């Protein structure tokens, strides 16, 4: 598969689409940190052992990891808006189930359903790509991608306030209400995307990936409880490797895989996904360390003695700063490209953690650390979907971004396990209670810094995007216009119009590009004036297949010689290809 570029004339998104989709992403991300303020009280609240109570958090993580790539593929096949609404509806049901119980097993079921909604974030990114004009797409995707951190950061003080003054079940009622509001706003403001992927849903591939992910993430999240050298932990790791290898071999053989591993192996996609794991690791460290540091009593000699609510408010700038970096990212990316923006974001994260090693003596210092890290993580998160979207065809946006979101989730899971182990092994034990130490906090920040360094190395190996021509920048009246003109100049492939038998334009015709191996190399939908445009991965022979309601299908052979200019080709339905 290759990237598909269109002129996006079929977009008819209103001004509310971006804030509504971003709101949906924030609501979904809230599920990840909803119970953090009451995590230490869960064994008592659910009348169970601490090791069992952790399943309330682990179940959400596992279901989110499984649902993310699957919902992305279903969105590509059957409609991203439809799958987005389904994800939110399942989340609402899960929140209500959790709100009505204090039984462990029922609570785990509810939390599993809530995690299912994590697929909404790549679906929202895919909808934005399909509907928005180029000048709005960069900042919109940045905001949607950052919603993971925004929701998590804003949920901490809000959840702490609710948990401190009301029954803890109110957290789930509030989550259900937010989910219903997101569904209503999506129905009112977000149109369905016309883009569809060819093929059918790969059920066996979905089962294989789900099994492999569960086998991988279970020992990562429970290794501290089971023991990292225990037979259960090592056995699950070995089983996950075997299952994922078999799944990969199967995916390479099916004509319509759940995940196109050949596309995933491209350097632009592979290194972006690997860097995403490192960004996920760095993001979660601050979320684990600072709230504990802030709430530890001052009698420890280093704790800051703040309440649950104040601790949440001190960490909240992490999410707020991520949200406000979206327009900054759009300007930086338009000028330098998403690769450079990712590198800048990772460097800021490194500065934040490096400086944070010496900024742990007062509450205001944690706020400074949160702001710096929020800016860096916001830039890094914003760059990831742009890099993915630029490397895959439009028909695979949902699945590709779903896989990228999964990589971030794996990063946060690894971070949770490693930092949890570090804090436990460095803790002081007083009257049977483990108290985290300042040494443990600083080691955790050093681990985050090391993850960022690996991420920087991976980002350097990302393929260099072509830079705008100088005369493009001189003609453009703004950086956004320069980016639009540059994108249009870089369109090299086929373009023309889809016409009916009488020579009139055919709007909303599906035009599919097929390479010499019979594989789809791109797809688009014609504009109101019948115009279409498709890029090609390389020179050579292609087949352009066009179809539209009320017209006969057309399959026409054409060859691209590798010239800088696109090949002009009109497609007549029904009938023969007409030379432009």
C-alpha positions in Angstrom: 0.0 0.0 0.0 1.1 3.5 -0.5 0.0 7.0 0.5 -3.0 8.5 -1.2 -3.3 12.2 -1.6 -6.4 13.9 -2.6 -7.4 17.6 -3.0 -10.1 16.9 -0.4 -12.9 18.6 -2.3 -15.4 16.2 -0.9 -14.8 17.5 2.7 -17.8 19.2 4.1 -16.9 19.3 7.7 -18.2 22.2 9.8 -16.2 24.2 12.3 -17.4 22.0 15.2 -15.8 18.8 13.9 -12.4 19.4 15.4 -13.5 20.4 18.9 -16.1 17.6 19.0 -13.6 14.9 18.0 -11.0 16.3 20.4 -13.6 16.3 23.2 -14.4 12.6 22.4 -10.7 11.8 22.6 -10.4 13.6 26.0 -13.4 11.7 27.3 -11.9 8.4 26.3 -8.5 9.3 27.8 -10.2 10.1 31.1 -10.9 6.4 31.5 -7.2 5.7 31.9 -6.7 7.9 35.0 -10.3 7.9 36.4 -9.4 5.7 39.4 -5.9 7.0 40.2 -7.1 9.1 43.1 -8.7 6.1 44.8 -6.2 3.4 43.7 -4.8 2.9 47.2 -8.3 2.4 48.6 -9.6 -0.1 46.0 -8.9 -3.2 48.0 -11.1 -1.9 50.8 -13.7 -0.5 48.5 -14.0 -3.8 46.6 -13.4 -6.0 49.7 -10.6 -7.9 48.0 -6.8 -8.4 48.2 -4.5 -5.7 46.7 -3.3 -8.0 44.0 -6.8 -8.6 42.8 -7.8 -4.9 43.0 -5.1 -4.1 40.4 -7.1 -6.0 37.8 -9.5 -3.0 37.8 -6.8 -1.0 36.1 -5.2 -3.8 34.2 -8.4 -4.8 32.5 -8.9 -1.4 31.0 -5.4 -1.3 29.7 -5.7 -4.8 28.1 -9.1 -4.1 26.4 -7.9 -0.7 25.1 -4.8 -2.3 23.6 -6.9 -5.0 21.9 -9.6 -2.7 20.7 -7.4 0.1 19.2 -6.1 -1.6 16.1 -9.3 -3.6 15.6 -11.6 -0.6 15.7 -9.2 1.3 13.4 -9.5 -1.4 10.8 -13.3 -1.7 11.2 -13.5 2.1 10.7 -11.5 1.9 7.5 -13.9 -0.8 6.2 -17.3 0.3 7.5 -17.1 3.9 8.5 -15.0 5.7 11.1 -17.9 7.8 12.5 -20.0 4.7 13.0 -17.2 2.9 14.8 -16.4 6.0 16.9 -20.0 6.1 18.1 -19.9 2.4 18.8 -16.7 2.8 20.9 -18.3 5.6 22.9 -21.5 3.6 23.5 -19.6 0.6 24.8 -17.7 2.9 27.1 -21.0 4.4 28.5 -22.3 0.9 29.1 -19.1 0.0 30.9 -19.2 3.1 33.1 -22.8 2.4 34.1 -21.9 -1.2 35.0 -19.1 0.0 37.2 -21.3 2.7 38.8 -23.8 0.1 40.0 -21.5 -2.4 41.7 -18.9 -2.8 44.4 -18.2 -6.4 43.4 -14.7 -7.1 42.0 -15.7 -9.3 39.0 -18.5 -7.0 37.9 -16.3 -4.0 38.3 -13.6 -5.7 36.1 -16.2 -6.3 33.4 -17.3 -2.7 33.5 -13.7 -1.4 33.3 -13.0 -3.8 30.4 -15.8 -2.2 28.5 -14.6 1.3 29.3 -11.1 0.5 27.9 -12.8 -0.6 24.6 -13.2 3.1 23.8 -9.5 3.8 23.3 -10.1 3.0 19.6 -11.9 6.4 19.3 -8.6 8.3 19.1 -7.2 6.8 15.9 -10.8 6.9 14.5 -10.9 10.6 15.2 -7.6 11.2 13.5 -8.8 9.2 10.5 -12.0 11.3 10.2 -9.9 14.5 10.3 -7.7 13.3 7.5 -10.7 12.3 5.4 -12.8 15.5 6.0 -10.6 18.5 6.7 -8.8 20.8 4.3 -5.0 20.8 4.4 -4.7 24.1 6.2 -6.6 22.8 9.2 -5.4 19.2 9.3 -2.0 19.7 11.0 -3.3 21.5 14.2 -6.5 19.3 14.3 -4.5 16.0 14.3 -2.1 17.5 16.8 -5.0 18.3 19.2 -6.6 14.9 18.7 -3.4 13.0 19.3 -2.6 15.1 22.4 -6.1 14.4 23.8 -4.7 11.2 25.3 -2.5 13.3 27.6 -5.0 16.1 28.0 -7.7 13.8 29.2 -5.4 12.0 31.6 -4.0 15.2 33.0 -7.3 17.0 33.5 -9.0 13.9 35.0 -6.6 13.7 37.9 -7.8 16.9 39.8 -11.4 16.5 38.7 -11.5 12.8 39.9 -9.7 13.7 43.1 -12.3 16.4 43.9 -15.2 14.1 43.2 -13.6 11.2 45.2 -12.8 13.4 48.2 -16.3 14.9 48.6 -18.8 12.3 47.2 -19.2 8.5 46.9 -16.5 7.1 44.5 -19.2 5.6 42.2 -20.0 9.2 41.2 -16.8 9.0 39.1 -18.4 6.4 36.8 -21.7 8.3 36.6 -19.8 11.4 35.5 -17.9 9.3 32.9 -21.1 7.9 31.5 -22.6 11.4 31.2 -19.5 12.7 29.4 -19.7 9.7 27.0 -23.4 10.3 26.2 -22.6 14.0 25.5 -19.7 13.0 23.2 -22.1 10.7 21.3 -24.7 13.4 20.9 -22.2 15.9 19.7 -20.7 13.4 17.3 -24.1 12.6 15.8 -24.9 16.3 15.4 -21.6 17.7 14.2 -19.4 15.0 12.6 -20.4 13.6 9.1 -19.4 10.1 8.0 -16.2 9.8 5.9 -16.7 8.7 2.3 -13.3 6.8 2.4 -13.5 3.0 2.6 -10.8 0.3 2.4 -11.2 -2.6 0.0 -11.6 -6.1 1.4 -13.2 -7.8 4.4 -12.5 -7.9 8.1 -9.7 -10.3 9.1 -11.3 -12.1 12.0 -8.6 -14.6 12.5 -6.0 -11.8 12.4 -8.0 -9.9 15.0 -8.1 -13.0 17.3 -4.4 -13.7 16.8 -3.4 -10.1 17.6 -5.7 -9.9 20.6 -4.3 -13.1 22.0 -0.7 -12.1 21.4 -1.3 -8.6 23.0 -3.0 -10.1 26.1 -0.1 -12.6 26.5 2.4 -9.8 26.2 0.8 -7.1 28.4 -0.3 -9.4 31.2 3.2 -10.2 32.4 4.2 -6.6 31.8 1.5 -5.2 34.1 1.5 -8.1 36.6 5.2 -9.0 36.6 5.8 -7.1 39.9 3.1 -9.1 41.7 4.0 -12.5 40.1 7.7 -12.1 40.1 9.7 -11.3 37.0 11.5 -14.6 37.0 8.4 -16.7 37.9 7.3 -19.5 35.5 4.0 -17.7 34.9 5.7 -14.4 33.8 8.3 -16.0 31.6 5.8 -18.5 30.2 3.5 -15.8 29.1 6.3 -13.8 27.5 7.4 -16.8 25.6 3.8 -17.6 24.5 3.3 -14.0 23.4 6.4 -14.2 21.1 5.2 -17.4 19.6 1.7 -16.2 19.0 2.7 -12.9 17.5 5.2 -14.5 15.2 2.6 -16.9 13.9 0.2 -14.0 13.6 2.7 -12.1 11.6 3.2 -15.0 9.2 -0.5 -15.3 8.8 -1.0 -11.6 8.1 1.6 -11.7 5.3 -0.4 -14.4 3.5 -4.0 -13.0 3.6 -5.1 -10.6 0.9 -6.9 -8.2 3.3 -4.9 -8.3 6.6 -5.9 -6.6 9.8 -2.5 -4.9 9.8 -0.5 -4.5 6.6 2.9 -5.5 7.9 4.6 -4.6 4.7 3.4 -1.0 5.1 4.3 -1.2 8.8 7.8 -2.2 7.9 8.5 1.0 5.9 11.1 3.0 7.8 8.8 6.0 8.1 6.1 3.8 9.9 8.5 1.5 11.7 10.7 4.2 13.3 7.6 6.3 14.2 6.0 3.4 16.0 9.2 2.6 17.9 9.6 6.2 18.9 6.0 6.2 20.0 6.8 3.5 22.6 9.5 5.7 24.0 7.2 8.8 24.2 4.6 6.6 26.0 7.2 5.6 28.5 8.3 9.2 29.2 4.7 10.4 29.5 3.7 8.0 32.1 6.7 8.5 34.4 5.7 12.0 35.4 2.1 10.8 36.0 3.3 8.2 38.4 6.0 10.2 40.2 4.7 13.7 40.8 1.4 12.8 42.5 3.1 10.6 45.0 5.8 13.1 45.7 3.2 15.8 46.3 1.0 13.7 48.6 3.8 12.2 50.8 3.8 13.8 54.3 6.5 16.4 55.0 7.6 14.2 57.9 9.5 12.0 55.4 11.9 14.9 54.8 11.1 15.2 51.1 7.3 14.8 50.8 5.4 18.0 50.0 2.4 17.2 52.2 -0.3 18.3 49.7 -3.9 17.0 49.5 -5.2 14.8 46.8 -6.9 17.7 45.0 -3.9 20.0 45.2 -1.7 17.3 43.9 -4.0 16.8 41.0 -4.0 20.6 40.3 -0.2 20.7 40.3 -0.1 18.0 37.7 -3.0 19.3 35.6 -0.7 21.8 33.7 0.8 18.7 32.0 -2.5 18.1 30.1 -3.3 21.8 29.6 0.1 22.6 28.1 -0.3 19.6 25.8 -3.6 21.0 24.5 -2.1 24.5 23.9 0.8 23.2 22.0 -1.4 22.0 19.1 -1.3 25.4 17.2 2.4 25.8 18.0 3.0 22.3 16.4 1.0 23.3 13.3 3.3 26.3 12.7 6.5 24.3 13.4 5.4 21.4 11.3 4.4 23.6 8.4 7.9 25.2 8.4 10.2 22.3 9.3 8.1 19.1 9.0 6.8 16.6 11.6 10.1 14.8 11.9 11.9 18.0 13.1 9.0 18.8 15.4 9.2 15.3 17.0 12.9 15.8 17.6 12.2 19.3 19.2 9.5 17.7 21.4 11.8 14.9 22.6 14.6 17.4 23.4 12.1 19.5 25.5 11.1 16.3 27.3 14.7 15.6 28.1 15.2 19.1 29.4 12.0 18.7 31.6 13.2 15.4 33.2 16.8 16.6 33.5 15.7 19.8 35.2 13.1 17.9 37.2 15.8 16.0 39.0 16.6 19.2 40.9 13.0 20.6 41.1 11.4 18.4 43.7 11.6 20.6 46.8 8.3 22.6 46.4 4.9 22.3 44.9 5.6 25.2 42.5 8.6 23.4 41.2 6.5 20.4 40.2 4.2 22.8 38.3 7.2 24.1 36.3 8.2 20.5 35.5 4.7 19.6 34.4 4.5 22.6 32.1 7.9 21.9 30.4 7.1 18.2 30.0 3.6 19.0 28.8 5.1 21.2 26.0 7.5 18.5 24.9 5.1 15.6 25.1 2.5 17.7 23.3 4.8 18.4 20.4 5.9 14.7 20.3 2.4 13.3 20.4 1.2 15.8 17.8 4.0 14.7 15.4 3.2 11.0 15.5 -0.1 10.9 13.6 1.2 13.3 10.9 4.2 11.0 10.3 1.9 8.0 10.1 -0.7 9.7 7.8 2.1 10.9 5.5 3.3 7.3 5.1 0.1 5.3 4.5 -2.8 5.5 2.0 -6.0 7.2 3.1 -7.8 3.8 3.2 -5.5 2.6 5.9 -5.5 5.7 8.2 -7.6 4.2 10.9 -5.7 0.9 11.2 -2.3 2.6 10.9 -3.1 5.2 13.6 -4.7 2.5 15.7 -1.4 0.6 15.7 0.5 3.7 16.5 -1.8 4.4 19.5 -1.2 0.8 20.5 2.5 1.4 20.5 2.0 4.4 22.9 -0.1 2.2 25.1 2.6 -0.5 25.2 5.0 2.3 26.2 2.8 3.4 29.1 2.4 -0.2 30.2 6.2 -0.8 30.2 6.6 2.5 32.1 4.0 1.5 34.7 5.7 -1.9 35.3 9.3 -0.6 35.4 8.6 2.5 37.5 6.4 0.5 39.9 9.2 -2.0 40.3 11.8 0.8 40.9 9.7 2.6 43.4 8.9 -0.7 45.2 12.6 -1.8 45.4 13.8 1.6 46.6 11.0 2.1 49.1 11.5 2.4 52.9 9.3 0.1 54.9 7.7 1.6 58.0 5.2 -0.4 60.1 4.6 -2.6 57.2 3.9 0.3 54.8 6.2 0.9 51.8 7.1 4.6 51.4 8.6 5.7 48.1 12.0 7.5 48.5 13.5 10.5 46.7 16.1 8.1 45.3 13.4 6.1 43.7 11.8 9.2 42.2 15.1 10.4 40.7 15.9 7.0 39.3 12.5 7.0 37.6 13.3 10.4 36.1 16.6 9.1 34.8 14.8 6.1 33.2 12.4 8.5 31.5 15.4 10.5 30.2 17.0 7.3 28.8 13.8 6.5 27.0 13.7 9.9 25.5 17.4 9.5 24.3 16.4 6.2 22.6 13.4 8.0 21.0 15.7 10.8 19.7 17.9 8.2 18.1 15.0 6.6 16.4 13.6 10.0 15.2 16.9 10.8 13.6 16.6 7.7 11.4 13.2 8.7 10.1 13.2 9.4 6.4 13.7 13.1 5.6 10.6 14.8 4.2 11.2 16.9 1.1 11.5 20.6 1.9 9.4 23.3 0.2 10.9 25.0 -2.8 12.1 28.6 -2.2 9.8 30.1 -4.7 6.9 28.5 -3.0 7.7 30.3 0.2 8.1 33.6 -1.5 4.8 33.4 -3.3 2.8 32.2 -0.2 1.2 34.8 2.0 1.5 32.6 5.1 3.2 29.5 6.3 -0.1 27.5 6.1 -0.5 28.6 2.5 3.1 27.6 1.8 2.4 24.2 3.1 -0.7 23.9 0.9 1.1 25.0 -2.2 4.0 22.7 -1.4 1.6 19.7 -0.9 0.0 20.5 -4.3 3.4 20.8 -6.0 4.5 17.4 -4.6 1.5 15.6 -6.1 3.1 13.3 -8.6 0.9 10.5 -10.1 -2.4 10.6 -11.9 -5.0 13.3 -12.0 -7.9 14.3 -14.2 -11.7 14.1 -14.2 -14.3 11.4 -14.0 -16.9 12.0 -16.7 -20.2 10.4 -17.8 -21.0 9.2 -21.3 -22.0 12.7 -22.3 -18.8 14.4 -21.1 -20.4 15.7 -17.9 -18.6 15.5 -14.5 -19.3 12.6 -12.1 -19.1 13.6 -8.5 -18.2 11.2 -5.6 -17.0 8.5 -7.9 -14.6 6.0 -6.3 -11.2 5.9 -8.1 -8.9 3.1 -7.1 -5.2 2.7 -8.2 -4.0 -0.8 -8.6 -0.3 -1.7 -9.1 1.3 -4.4 -11.3 0.9 -7.0 -8.6 -2.8 -6.5 -8.4 -2.7 -4.7 -5.0 -4.4 -1.4 -4.2 -1.9 1.4 -4.3 -4.3 4.2 -3.4 -7.9 5.4 -3.6 -9.9 8.6 -3.6 -13.3 10.1 -4.3 -13.9 12.6 -7.2 -14.9 16.1 -6.4 -18.1 17.9 -7.4 -16.5 18.9 -10.7 -15.4 15.3 -11.3 -11.7 16.0 -10.5 -9.5 13.4 -8.8 -5.8 13.0 -7.9 -3.7 10.1 -6.9 0.0 9.7 -6.0 2.1 6.7 -7.1 4.9 4.9 -5.1 7.1 4.4 -8.2 7.1 4.5 -11.9 5.5 1.7 -13.9 2.2 0.3 -15.2 -1.0 0.8 -13.2 -4.7 0.2 -13.5 -7.2 2.9 -12.6 -10.6 1.5 -11.7 -13.5 3.9 -11.4 -17.1 3.3 -10.3 -20.1 5.5 -9.3 -23.7 5.0 -8.6 -25.8 5.0 -11.7 -22.8 4.4 -14.0 -21.0 1.3 -15.3 -17.5 0.5 -13.9 -14.3 1.3 -15.7 -10.9 -0.2 -15.5 -8.2 1.5 -17.5 -4.4 0.8 -17.9 -1.9 3.7 -17.6 1.8 4.0 -17.1 3.7 6.5 -15.0 7.2 7.3 -16.2 8.5 8.8 -13.0 8.3 12.4 -14.2 7.9 15.2 -11.7 4.6 16.2 -13.2 1.3 14.2 -12.7 -0.1 12.3 -15.7 -3.3 13.9 -16.9 -6.0 11.2 -17.4 -9.7 11.6 -17.7 -12.0 8.6 -17.0 -15.3 8.2 -18.8 -18.1 6.1 -17.2 -19.0 4.0 -19.0 -16.6 3.9 -21.9 -12.9 4.2 -22.7 -10.2 6.4 -21.2 -10.2 9.9 -22.7 -6.8 11.5 -23.2 -6.6 14.9 -21.6 
